[in-house]
Amino acid sequence: SSGINAEYGGGKEITYADSSKVLGIYLDRRLDFFTHAGYILKRCWFAWNRLSADTNRMGGLNSSALSLLYKTVVLTKLYYGAPIRLCRRVDYFKDFTSRARLKILGAQMHCTKLLSELLTTVPPIEVTLKVLVAKFTLKGLKSEDSVTAKILQIEAEQNHEYYWHSTETKRFLEWKRSNGQDAASTQRTSMRTCSLSEYDETDIFYSPEDMRQYSCSLWDTLLKANIGDRRRKMSSR
């Protein structure tokens, strides 16, 4: 449809485009955020290369300094708008994050993803995304009525692309109601049949410490699952 345009007041033209940047996020005509993923990946690589260019095994920044810069400069770019556009593009960034972790560690050979995440204290993208989705949804529930109504409408449509947001939010709320017990129980069991609308203001209120502890609990659950998988594979040999 390129080349089609329409005139409006002032003599300017509106032309059709494959994508348009709105509030820092590229919206493409398929709404698959592929264009934005490529844009973010380039920004992350550029920032990371500038930060780590003078660091190698012989000198430069140590692992602690590199890890801090990676979290505060690079990951803030990666996670901007993540609840909206990252859900379908997590795999797109795995190679970049893997290489960044190896650089932080100063490793010459690839170690396991599990080990590199632990040594750099950088949670997996999947864990951080779940926390961000819960925060994003809860802020919406505390917002104006029209936003809350839209969230509840999405929750009622299981085929909606953002239905996963309500599920992850209820997992956090159930974890919070259980006084911060192991997140494994809320990840394994089926979710409550109640709607998000049935949680009161006390439930949906959270502190930064709540989210930090929830992130640690999710990560711990993921670690135990990975270790269990490895033991089963070794015992089957």
Kinemage of the C-alpha trace (Angstrom):
@kinemage 1
@onewidth
@group {chain A} dominant
@subgroup {mainchain}
@vectorlist {calphas} color= white
{ca ser a 1} P 0.000 0.000 0.000
{ca ser a 2} L 3.086 2.270 -0.223
{ca gly a 3} L 2.618 5.369 -2.315
{ca ile a 4} L -0.993 5.875 -1.282
{ca asn a 5} L -1.417 9.177 0.464
{ca ala a 6} L -4.057 11.631 1.569
{ca glu a 7} L -3.882 15.382 1.896
{ca tyr a 8} L -5.026 17.324 4.916
{ca gly a 9} L -5.025 20.977 5.949
{ca gly a 10} L -1.757 22.814 5.501
{ca gly a 11} L -0.798 21.137 2.260
{ca lys a 12} L 1.009 18.235 3.943
{ca glu a 13} L 0.576 14.591 3.081
{ca ile a 14} L -0.107 11.497 5.168
{ca thr a 15} L 1.649 8.486 3.666
{ca tyr a 16} L 1.207 4.834 4.535
{ca ala a 17} L 4.173 3.224 6.297
{ca asp a 18} L 5.061 -0.281 7.431
{ca ser a 19} L 5.822 0.977 10.938
{ca ser a 20} L 5.497 4.065 13.092
{ca lys a 21} L 7.288 5.013 16.314
{ca val a 22} L 4.958 5.843 19.213
{ca leu a 23} L 6.330 6.660 22.688
{ca gly a 24} L 9.618 4.981 21.824
{ca ile a 25} L 8.055 1.764 20.474
{ca tyr a 26} L 7.788 0.859 16.798
{ca leu a 27} L 4.302 -0.334 15.878
{ca asp a 28} L 4.259 -2.294 12.622
{ca arg a 29} L 1.235 -3.141 10.534
{ca arg a 30} L 1.218 -6.766 11.733
{ca leu a 31} L 1.669 -5.724 15.384
{ca asp a 32} L 4.291 -8.467 15.832
{ca phe a 33} L 6.910 -5.945 17.074
{ca phe a 34} L 9.568 -7.475 14.820
{ca thr a 35} L 10.701 -4.027 13.685
{ca his a 36} L 10.969 -2.808 17.258
{ca ala a 37} L 12.868 -5.922 18.343
{ca gly a 38} L 15.495 -5.246 15.676
{ca tyr a 39} L 15.713 -1.592 16.722
{ca ile a 40} L 16.161 -2.490 20.413
{ca leu a 41} L 18.732 -5.175 19.646
{ca lys a 42} L 20.856 -2.672 17.713
{ca arg a 43} L 20.609 -0.170 20.588
{ca cys a 44} L 21.617 -2.813 23.122
{ca trp a 45} L 24.598 -3.953 21.053
{ca phe a 46} L 25.736 -0.354 20.478
{ca ala a 47} L 25.533 0.533 24.182
{ca trp a 48} L 27.196 -2.705 25.277
{ca asn a 49} L 30.053 -2.405 22.778
{ca arg a 50} L 30.743 1.156 23.929
{ca leu a 51} L 30.777 0.075 27.585
{ca ser a 52} L 32.897 -3.040 27.178
{ca ala a 53} L 35.181 -2.065 24.286
{ca asp a 54} L 38.273 -1.505 26.455
{ca thr a 55} L 37.693 -4.493 28.723
{ca asn a 56} L 39.425 -7.839 28.184
{ca arg a 57} L 41.135 -10.542 30.216
{ca met a 58} L 44.234 -8.358 30.616
{ca gly a 59} L 42.594 -5.173 31.855
{ca gly a 60} L 39.657 -2.790 31.914
{ca leu a 61} L 36.553 -2.958 34.078
{ca asn a 62} L 36.128 -5.845 36.490
{ca ser a 63} L 33.135 -8.198 36.440
{ca ser a 64} L 31.230 -6.327 39.164
{ca ala a 65} L 31.495 -2.984 37.343
{ca leu a 66} L 30.557 -4.522 33.982
{ca ser a 67} L 27.585 -6.310 35.523
{ca leu a 68} L 26.330 -3.094 37.120
{ca leu a 69} L 26.667 -1.145 33.845
{ca tyr a 70} L 24.962 -3.951 31.926
{ca lys a 71} L 21.975 -3.880 34.289
{ca thr a 72} L 21.606 -0.108 34.501
{ca val a 73} L 22.441 0.961 30.931
{ca val a 74} L 21.716 -1.980 28.627
{ca leu a 75} L 18.894 -3.887 30.293
{ca thr a 76} L 16.895 -0.692 30.837
{ca lys a 77} L 16.789 -0.355 27.045
{ca leu a 78} L 15.872 -4.019 26.589
{ca tyr a 79} L 13.023 -3.932 29.110
{ca tyr a 80} L 11.465 -0.619 28.096
{ca gly a 81} L 7.860 -1.382 27.158
{ca ala a 82} L 8.568 -5.097 27.743
{ca pro a 83} L 5.044 -6.091 28.935
{ca ile a 84} L 3.647 -4.922 25.590
{ca arg a 85} L 6.178 -6.087 23.051
{ca leu a 86} L 8.691 -8.531 24.571
{ca cys a 87} L 6.357 -11.476 25.248
{ca arg a 88} L 6.583 -12.688 21.654
{ca arg a 89} L 10.258 -11.761 21.120
{ca val a 90} L 12.118 -13.267 24.098
{ca asp a 91} L 14.139 -15.659 21.917
{ca tyr a 92} L 15.287 -12.764 19.732
{ca phe a 93} L 17.590 -11.476 22.490
{ca lys a 94} L 18.996 -14.743 23.867
{ca asp a 95} L 22.176 -14.679 21.783
{ca phe a 96} L 22.922 -11.089 22.802
{ca thr a 97} L 22.347 -11.700 26.516
{ca ser a 98} L 24.425 -14.885 26.386
{ca arg a 99} L 27.377 -13.090 24.795
{ca ala a 100} L 27.084 -10.187 27.239
{ca arg a 101} L 27.220 -12.563 30.208
{ca leu a 102} L 30.347 -14.243 28.814
{ca lys a 103} L 31.988 -10.829 28.423
{ca ile a 104} L 31.137 -9.921 32.009
{ca leu a 105} L 32.645 -13.177 33.266
{ca gly a 106} L 35.718 -12.903 31.049
{ca ala a 107} L 35.095 -16.458 29.894
{ca gln a 108} L 36.746 -17.838 26.769
{ca met a 109} L 34.403 -20.797 26.401
{ca his a 110} L 30.652 -20.969 26.685
{ca cys a 111} L 29.448 -22.097 30.084
{ca thr a 112} L 25.871 -23.131 30.753
{ca lys a 113} L 23.182 -20.458 30.708
{ca leu a 114} L 22.234 -21.404 34.254
{ca leu a 115} L 25.775 -20.922 35.584
{ca ser a 116} L 26.434 -17.654 33.740
{ca glu a 117} L 23.197 -16.135 35.061
{ca leu a 118} L 24.106 -17.091 38.618
{ca leu a 119} L 27.670 -15.772 38.406
{ca thr a 120} L 26.601 -12.436 36.903
{ca thr a 121} L 23.511 -12.156 39.189
{ca val a 122} L 21.411 -11.301 36.132
{ca pro a 123} L 18.002 -13.038 36.289
{ca pro a 124} L 16.753 -14.801 33.140
{ca ile a 125} L 14.659 -12.697 30.765
{ca glu a 126} L 11.684 -14.970 31.457
{ca val a 127} L 11.800 -14.199 35.187
{ca thr a 128} L 12.178 -10.445 34.767
{ca leu a 129} L 9.392 -10.374 32.192
{ca lys a 130} L 6.961 -12.087 34.587
{ca val a 131} L 7.737 -9.513 37.275
{ca leu a 132} L 7.341 -6.596 34.847
{ca val a 133} L 4.042 -7.975 33.542
{ca ala a 134} L 2.666 -8.240 37.089
{ca lys a 135} L 3.757 -4.670 37.917
{ca phe a 136} L 2.321 -3.358 34.643
{ca thr a 137} L -1.061 -5.034 35.153
{ca leu a 138} L -1.366 -4.021 38.813
{ca lys a 139} L -0.622 -0.401 37.953
{ca gly a 140} L -3.377 -0.604 35.364
{ca leu a 141} L -5.817 -1.960 37.945
{ca lys a 142} L -5.031 1.026 40.175
{ca ser a 143} L -5.476 3.426 37.268
{ca glu a 144} L -8.635 4.990 35.849
{ca asp a 145} L -11.775 2.930 35.354
{ca ser a 146} L -11.428 2.630 31.572
{ca val a 147} L -7.996 0.980 31.917
{ca thr a 148} L -9.248 -1.398 34.615
{ca ala a 149} L -12.233 -2.330 32.438
{ca lys a 150} L -9.942 -3.144 29.509
{ca ile a 151} L -7.750 -5.382 31.673
{ca leu a 152} L -10.798 -7.278 32.943
{ca gln a 153} L -12.113 -7.594 29.392
{ca ile a 154} L -8.811 -9.157 28.282
{ca glu a 155} L -8.910 -11.522 31.263
{ca ala a 156} L -12.270 -12.852 30.072
{ca glu a 157} L -10.914 -13.643 26.589
{ca gln a 158} L -8.607 -16.653 26.859
{ca asn a 159} L -7.583 -16.368 23.215
{ca his a 160} L -6.417 -12.774 23.619
{ca glu a 161} L -2.697 -12.283 23.015
{ca tyr a 162} L -2.350 -10.544 26.381
{ca tyr a 163} L -4.396 -13.031 28.399
{ca trp a 164} L -1.086 -14.309 29.767
{ca his a 165} L -0.716 -10.989 31.626
{ca ser a 166} L -3.730 -11.653 33.832
{ca thr a 167} L -2.559 -15.200 34.552
{ca glu a 168} L 0.909 -14.074 35.630
{ca thr a 169} L -0.569 -11.271 37.713
{ca lys a 170} L -2.812 -13.705 39.583
{ca arg a 171} L 0.199 -15.931 40.197
{ca phe a 172} L 1.956 -13.008 41.863
{ca leu a 173} L -1.140 -12.148 43.916
{ca glu a 174} L -1.482 -15.755 45.072
{ca trp a 175} L 2.210 -15.817 45.991
{ca lys a 176} L 1.724 -12.593 47.952
{ca arg a 177} L -1.340 -13.999 49.722
{ca ser a 178} L 0.710 -17.050 50.729
{ca asn a 179} L 3.089 -14.697 52.584
{ca gly a 180} L 5.868 -15.126 50.061
{ca gln a 181} L 6.192 -18.908 50.120
{ca asp a 182} L 7.946 -20.777 47.330
{ca ala a 183} L 6.563 -19.614 43.956
{ca ala a 184} L 6.636 -23.212 42.712
{ca ser a 185} L 3.184 -23.879 44.150
{ca thr a 186} L 1.565 -21.057 42.181
{ca gln a 187} L 3.449 -22.072 39.029
{ca arg a 188} L 2.376 -25.753 39.221
{ca thr a 189} L -1.192 -25.577 40.439
{ca ser a 190} L -4.154 -24.304 38.471
{ca met a 191} L -5.087 -20.703 39.052
{ca arg a 192} L -7.979 -19.586 41.189
{ca thr a 193} L -11.257 -19.287 39.380
{ca cys a 194} L -11.781 -15.777 40.745
{ca ser a 195} L -11.323 -12.726 38.586
{ca leu a 196} L -8.785 -9.965 39.099
{ca ser a 197} L -11.754 -7.809 40.072
{ca glu a 198} L -12.174 -9.870 43.255
{ca tyr a 199} L -8.811 -8.813 44.654
{ca asp a 200} L -9.131 -5.756 46.878
{ca glu a 201} L -6.857 -2.706 47.125
{ca thr a 202} L -4.765 -4.352 49.846
{ca asp a 203} L -4.070 -7.299 47.548
{ca ile a 204} L -3.032 -5.277 44.521
{ca phe a 205} L -0.763 -2.983 46.530
{ca tyr a 206} L 2.881 -4.052 46.287
{ca ser a 207} L 6.231 -2.691 47.385
{ca pro a 208} L 9.582 -2.870 45.546
{ca glu a 209} L 10.662 -5.431 48.130
{ca asp a 210} L 7.653 -7.612 47.238
{ca met a 211} L 8.734 -7.650 43.606
{ca arg a 212} L 12.377 -8.309 44.503
{ca gln a 213} L 11.433 -11.283 46.649
{ca tyr a 214} L 9.026 -12.576 43.994
{ca ser a 215} L 11.770 -12.374 41.380
{ca cys a 216} L 14.102 -14.351 43.656
{ca ser a 217} L 11.372 -16.931 44.277
{ca leu a 218} L 10.692 -17.344 40.550
{ca trp a 219} L 14.399 -17.684 39.843
{ca asp a 220} L 14.789 -20.252 42.607
{ca thr a 221} L 11.894 -22.251 41.153
{ca leu a 222} L 13.493 -22.154 37.697
{ca leu a 223} L 16.863 -23.247 39.079
{ca lys a 224} L 15.335 -26.219 40.910
{ca ala a 225} L 13.469 -27.266 37.759
{ca asn a 226} L 16.653 -27.098 35.654
{ca ile a 227} L 18.680 -29.025 38.219
{ca gly a 228} L 15.938 -31.657 38.414
{ca asp a 229} L 15.933 -32.010 34.607
{ca arg a 230} L 19.710 -32.480 34.559
{ca arg a 231} L 19.583 -35.151 37.250
{ca arg a 232} L 16.884 -37.062 35.381
{ca lys a 233} L 18.903 -36.937 32.148
{ca met a 234} L 22.035 -38.154 33.917
{ca ser a 235} L 20.182 -41.001 35.653
{ca ser a 236} L 18.655 -42.143 32.352
{ca arg a 237} L 22.057 -42.586 30.702
